[in-house]
Amino acid sequence: MKTFGSIVFFFLLTSAKSQNIDPLSIGKVDHIYSKILKEKRTLFIYNPAENNNTKVQRYPVLYLLDGEEHFYATVGMIKQMSGFWGDMIVVGITNNDRNRDLTPATSYSKAGEYFMNFIEKELIPHIDSICPAAPYRIFSGHSLGGLTVINTLLNNTQLFHAYIAIDPSLWWENQKLVKEAKQVFVKKQFTNISLFIARANDMPLGMDTIAVLKDTTINTLLYRSVRQFVNNLKKVNTNGLRWNSKFYPQEVHETIPLNGEYDGLKFLFDYNQFKSNLLQIDPGKYFNAVNNVDGLFITHYKKVSKRLGYTVTPPKDLVNKLGYTCLSFKKWDKAEFFFKMNIENYPQDANVFDSMGDFYEAKGDKKNAIESFTKALTLGNDTETRKKLEQLKSKN
């Protein structure tokens, strides 16, 4: 197996029987030469389309600053939670000169402006050309990266649809962006734009919030700056901006990125999951009360698609789970609806045909069950599927 250009982890097994260990790849390394920056930039890219056999499908794109620091954990998190907020492409932008790129332009340096021009005019078109990128884009950064995120929100608002600023370095240039933001939020429109701010407990030991806010030293400047920015958001009319912030009393500046990224994505996509507490708690009671779970599901994803601006394909695992739930309560037409939806959306996936085979077998339709299991085996050699097929064929 070729692994050139891939980021891989090797799980070393202490076994005397075999030393042939397959690498586990979570993404690829890509390079782009920037004419704007006059240098080569390295990217880490996770593209779910390489692992999901779907019909034509596009994914939101998360552009992640300090990619070498945050790419691995973020991709793992997204893969783990894709059944809830959907999968997405992740582009980790690694650093050449961090301080140069991640500080906004000033009268004495335009470096930050050049960096954002690179993202807008070279990086985004490049990703759109090599990945099935949806028009919905997210920009995330921590510390100086968070400063860049806030600067982009204020000055190039429509470049991204959602922004995650994790303990942003808003102390920069004597709180320049904190002061500017009060005017920008009042004058500018932020309709369909979302922002999440994660705040760490950057208070020096022995200080409480009252003492910190009275303090004027550099030791408390980071905490005071982020808090002031959030307080200003609470006081002004933000002209359609959908925003939230969270304070993490047990996290400091260096430890907040993981929790902040998770909660930021959870906030941005809190509408994405098909929710029903009753269905989760008591499926039997749910089906007695609701006859159109399939119709509700379709309506939900139409709303999600409208909000994101493109057609969203429901996650395979979620649809499969709903199919089996319906099957367990002998809601045959509903179960068939969900299993067939997965086949339509993921026609090259072995598991969706295996599930269809389970459905037909449960209904007593031996012929179609055999056809479904056989189809599954043409797409993937699964021991469990083969066992089910052989048992089915052996029955009279």
C-alpha positions in Angstrom: 0.0 0.0 0.0 1.4 3.4 -1.0 1.4 6.0 1.8 3.4 8.7 0.1 1.8 12.1 0.9 -0.3 10.7 3.7 -0.3 11.4 7.4 -0.3 8.0 9.1 -0.3 6.5 12.5 1.2 3.0 13.1 -0.3 0.8 15.8 2.7 -1.4 16.8 1.4 -4.8 17.9 3.7 -6.9 20.1 3.0 -10.1 18.3 5.6 -12.7 17.2 3.2 -14.0 14.5 3.1 -11.0 12.2 4.9 -7.8 11.5 2.7 -6.8 8.6 0.8 -3.8 10.0 -1.4 -1.7 7.8 -1.0 2.1 8.3 -4.1 4.1 9.3 -4.4 7.3 7.3 -6.5 10.2 8.5 -5.6 12.6 5.8 -3.1 13.7 3.2 -0.3 16.3 3.0 -0.7 18.7 0.1 1.4 21.7 -1.1 0.4 24.9 -2.9 2.8 27.6 -4.1 1.4 31.0 -3.3 2.2 33.7 -5.8 0.8 36.3 -3.3 3.1 35.1 -0.4 5.9 34.0 -2.8 6.4 30.8 -1.0 5.2 27.1 -0.8 2.6 26.3 1.8 1.9 22.9 3.3 -1.6 21.7 4.0 -3.1 18.8 5.9 -6.3 17.7 4.3 -9.0 15.3 5.5 -11.5 14.5 2.7 -14.4 12.2 3.8 -15.2 11.5 0.1 -12.2 9.3 0.0 -13.8 7.0 2.6 -17.5 7.3 1.9 -18.9 5.7 -1.3 -21.6 8.2 -2.1 -23.4 9.6 -5.1 -22.4 13.2 -5.9 -22.0 14.8 -2.4 -20.4 17.9 -1.1 -19.2 18.7 2.4 -18.7 21.9 4.5 -15.1 22.9 4.7 -13.4 23.7 8.0 -10.3 25.9 7.5 -8.1 25.3 10.6 -5.2 27.6 11.5 -2.1 26.2 13.2 -2.9 23.0 11.4 0.2 21.2 12.6 -1.1 21.6 16.2 -4.9 21.0 15.8 -5.5 18.9 12.7 -5.2 15.4 14.2 -7.5 16.0 17.2 -10.1 17.9 15.1 -10.4 15.3 12.4 -10.8 12.5 15.0 -13.5 14.6 16.7 -15.4 15.2 13.5 -15.2 11.6 12.5 -16.5 10.5 15.9 -19.4 13.0 15.8 -20.3 12.9 12.1 -23.5 11.1 12.9 -24.7 14.2 14.8 -23.4 17.2 13.0 -22.4 15.6 9.6 -19.0 15.0 8.1 -16.9 17.8 6.7 -13.6 18.5 4.9 -10.8 19.7 7.2 -8.0 21.9 5.8 -5.1 22.4 8.3 -3.1 25.4 7.3 0.4 25.0 8.7 2.7 27.8 9.6 5.8 29.2 7.8 5.9 32.4 9.8 3.2 32.4 12.4 3.5 35.9 13.8 3.8 37.4 10.4 0.6 35.7 9.0 -1.7 35.7 12.0 -1.5 39.4 13.0 -3.8 41.8 11.2 -2.4 44.4 8.8 -1.2 47.7 10.4 0.3 50.9 9.1 3.7 49.3 9.3 3.0 45.8 8.1 0.6 44.3 5.5 1.7 40.7 6.1 -1.6 39.6 7.7 -3.5 41.1 4.8 -1.4 39.2 2.3 -2.1 36.0 4.2 -5.8 36.5 4.0 -5.6 37.3 0.3 -3.8 34.0 -0.1 -6.6 32.1 1.7 -9.3 33.9 -0.3 -7.8 34.0 -3.8 -5.5 30.9 -3.8 -6.3 28.4 -1.0 -10.1 28.3 -1.2 -10.1 27.9 -5.0 -7.5 25.2 -4.7 -9.5 23.2 -2.2 -12.7 23.7 -4.3 -10.8 22.2 -7.3 -9.5 19.0 -5.5 -12.3 18.3 -3.0 -16.1 18.0 -3.2 -16.4 21.3 -1.2 -19.8 22.7 -0.4 -20.2 26.5 -0.4 -20.4 26.5 3.5 -17.1 27.4 5.0 -15.9 27.6 8.6 -12.8 29.4 9.9 -11.2 28.3 13.2 -8.2 29.5 15.1 -6.7 29.6 18.6 -4.7 32.4 20.2 -3.2 34.5 17.4 -5.3 32.2 15.1 -8.3 33.3 17.0 -7.2 37.0 16.5 -7.1 36.3 12.7 -10.6 34.7 12.9 -12.1 37.8 14.6 -10.3 40.1 12.2 -11.7 38.2 9.2 -15.2 38.2 10.8 -15.1 42.0 11.1 -13.3 43.0 7.9 -14.1 40.2 5.4 -17.3 38.9 6.9 -18.7 36.9 3.9 -15.6 34.9 3.2 -16.8 32.3 5.7 -20.2 31.4 7.0 -19.1 30.5 10.5 -16.2 31.5 12.8 -14.7 29.7 15.9 -12.3 31.9 17.9 -10.6 30.0 20.7 -9.2 32.3 23.4 -8.3 34.9 20.7 -5.3 37.2 21.3 -7.5 40.3 21.4 -4.8 42.2 23.5 -3.0 42.8 20.2 -2.2 46.4 19.3 -3.7 47.8 22.5 -7.0 45.9 22.0 -7.5 47.4 18.5 -10.1 44.9 17.3 -12.1 45.1 20.6 -12.5 48.8 20.0 -13.2 48.4 16.3 -15.8 45.7 16.8 -18.2 47.9 18.7 -18.7 50.1 15.6 -18.5 47.2 13.1 -21.3 45.2 14.7 -23.6 48.1 14.7 -23.0 49.2 11.1 -22.5 45.9 9.3 -24.9 43.1 8.4 -24.2 39.6 9.7 -27.2 37.7 8.5 -26.5 33.9 8.2 -23.1 34.4 9.9 -22.3 32.4 13.1 -19.6 33.0 15.7 -18.5 30.9 18.7 -15.9 32.3 21.2 -14.2 30.0 23.7 -12.7 31.8 26.8 -10.0 30.2 28.9 -9.4 31.0 32.6 -6.4 33.2 32.0 -6.6 34.9 35.4 -3.4 34.9 37.4 -3.4 32.7 40.6 -4.9 34.4 43.5 -7.1 36.8 41.5 -10.9 36.7 41.1 -12.9 38.3 38.3 -13.4 41.5 40.3 -9.7 41.9 40.9 -8.8 41.1 37.3 -11.2 43.7 35.8 -9.6 46.3 38.1 -6.1 45.3 37.1 -4.2 47.2 34.4 -1.1 45.0 34.0 -0.1 42.9 31.1 -0.6 39.8 33.2 -4.4 40.1 32.9 -4.6 41.7 29.4 -5.6 38.5 27.5 -8.4 37.7 29.9 -9.7 41.3 30.1 -9.6 41.7 26.3 -11.6 38.6 25.5 -14.1 39.3 28.2 -14.6 42.9 27.1 -15.2 41.7 23.5 -17.9 39.3 24.7 -19.5 41.9 26.9 -19.6 44.3 24.0 -21.4 41.7 21.9 -24.0 41.4 24.7 -24.7 45.1 24.7 -25.0 45.9 20.9 -27.3 45.0 18.2 -25.2 42.6 16.2 -27.4 42.8 13.1 -28.2 39.1 12.6 -25.1 37.5 13.9 -25.8 34.2 15.5 -23.3 33.9 18.3 -22.4 32.2 21.6 -19.5 32.1 24.0 -18.4 29.8 26.7 -16.1 30.3 29.7 -14.0 27.3 30.7 -13.0 27.8 34.4 -10.8 24.6 34.4 -8.9 25.4 31.2 -6.0 27.7 30.6 -4.9 29.2 27.3 -2.8 26.2 26.3 -5.4 23.5 27.2 -8.6 25.0 25.8 -8.3 24.2 22.1 -9.8 20.7 22.2 -12.9 21.6 24.3 -13.3 24.9 22.4 -13.3 23.3 19.0 -15.8 20.6 20.1 -18.2 23.1 21.6 -17.8 25.5 18.7 -18.8 22.8 16.1 -21.6 21.6 18.4 -23.0 25.1 18.5 -22.6 25.7 14.8 -24.4 22.5 13.9 -26.9 22.2 16.7 -29.7 22.2 14.2 -28.2 19.4 12.1 -29.2 16.4 14.2 -32.6 14.7 13.6 -33.8 14.9 17.3 -36.6 13.1 19.1 -36.2 12.4 22.8 -39.3 10.2 22.7 -37.8 8.1 19.8 -34.6 7.6 21.8 -36.2 6.9 25.2 -39.3 4.9 24.1 -39.4 4.0 20.4 -42.6 2.0 20.9 -44.5 4.9 22.3 -43.0 7.1 19.6 -44.3 4.9 16.8 -47.8 4.8 18.4 -47.9 8.6 18.5 -46.1 9.4 15.2 -47.0 7.8 11.9 -44.8 9.8 9.6 -41.2 9.5 10.9 -40.1 9.3 7.2 -41.8 12.5 6.3 -40.5 14.3 9.3 -37.0 13.1 8.4 -37.2 14.4 4.9 -38.6 17.8 6.1 -35.8 18.0 8.6 -33.0 17.6 6.0 -34.7 20.0 3.7 -34.4 22.6 6.4 -30.8 21.7 7.1 -30.0 21.9 3.4 -31.7 25.3 3.1 -29.7 26.6 6.1 -26.4 25.4 4.7 -27.1 26.5 1.2 -26.7 23.1 -0.6 -28.3 19.6 -0.6 -27.2 17.7 2.5 -27.1 13.9 2.3 -28.2 12.3 5.7 -25.5 10.4 7.5 -25.4 6.7 6.7 -25.1 5.5 10.3 -28.1 7.6 11.4 -30.3 6.4 8.6 -29.2 2.8 9.3 -30.1 3.2 12.9 -33.5 4.5 12.1 -34.1 1.7 9.7 -33.3 -1.0 12.3 -35.4 0.8 14.9 -38.4 0.7 12.6 -37.6 -2.9 11.8 -37.5 -3.9 15.4 -41.1 -2.6 15.8 -42.2 -4.2 12.5 -42.8 -0.8 10.9 -42.0 -2.5 7.5 -42.7 0.4 5.2 -40.7 2.9 7.3 -37.8 0.5 7.7 -37.7 -0.1 4.0 -37.8 3.6 3.3 -34.7 4.2 5.4 -32.7 1.2 4.1 -33.5 2.1 0.5 -32.5 5.8 1.2 -29.1 4.6 2.2 -28.7 2.4 -0.9 -29.6 5.4 -3.1 -27.2 7.7 -1.3 -24.4 5.2 -0.7 -24.6 2.8 -3.7 -21.0 1.5 -3.3 -21.2 0.8 0.4 -21.4 -2.9 1.4 -23.0 -2.3 4.7 -26.2 -0.7 3.3 -26.9 -3.8 1.2 -26.2 -6.0 4.2 -28.8 -4.0 6.2 -31.2 -4.3 3.3 -30.6 -8.1 3.4 -31.5 -8.1 7.1 -34.7 -6.3 6.3 -35.8 -8.8 3.6 -34.8 -11.8 5.8 -36.9 -10.4 8.7 -39.9 -10.1 6.3 -39.4 -13.7 5.1 -38.4 -12.6 1.6 -35.6 -15.1 1.0 -35.0 -14.3 -2.6 -34.4 -10.5 -2.1 -32.4 -11.2 1.1 -30.0 -13.4 -0.9 -29.7 -10.8 -3.6 -28.9 -8.1 -1.1 -26.3 -10.1 0.8 -24.7 -11.2 -2.5 -24.5 -7.6 -3.6 -22.9 -6.6 -0.3 -20.2 -9.2 -0.8 -19.4 -7.8 -4.2 -18.6 -4.5 -2.5 -16.7 -5.9 0.5 -15.7 -9.3 1.8 -17.4 -9.3 5.2 -17.3 -12.5 7.2 -20.6 -11.8 9.0 -22.4 -11.1 5.7 -21.0 -14.3 4.1 -22.2 -16.3 7.1 -25.7 -14.9 6.9 -25.8 -15.6 3.2 -24.6 -19.2 3.6 -27.2 -19.9 6.4 -29.9 -18.4 4.3 -29.1 -20.5 1.3 -29.0 -23.7 3.4 -32.6 -23.2 4.5 -35.2 -25.1 2.6 
